[in-house]
Amino acid sequence: MTESSIRDQWHRLPSTVTQWLIDNPGCVILPRTLSAEIIAATGQPLHQDLHGETALGQQDVDFIRMKSREAETGHPDTNYTFFDSVQP
């Protein structure tokens, strides 16, 4: 995403989108149908290629993989640090 990240908009995404992302944590290019759903849900433009697909940045890929691990284990990933966290 350009203006915001998947992490920033996660709470605004439809459950069908978040479930797809959790089920496909290795995907680095979002299909155009998924990109369109994200744009509709967030109102934020995405940088799309000529086919309507969106390439994810490394931070989004890492975040989606963390969410996928959380879904598998049922526990929050304690190794992930949110951008506004302060280290003790």
HULINCOR-V102601 format. One record per helix or strand of 2 or more residues. SS is the DSSP state (H for helix, E for strand). FROM is the first residue (numbers start at 1). TO is the last residue. If there is no record, write none. Layout:
ss=(SS | SS)
from=(FROM | FROM)
to=(TO | TO)
//
This chain:
ss=(H | H | E | H | E | H)
from=(6 | 15 | 29 | 32 | 54 | 58)
to=(12 | 23 | 30 | 42 | 55 | 73)
//
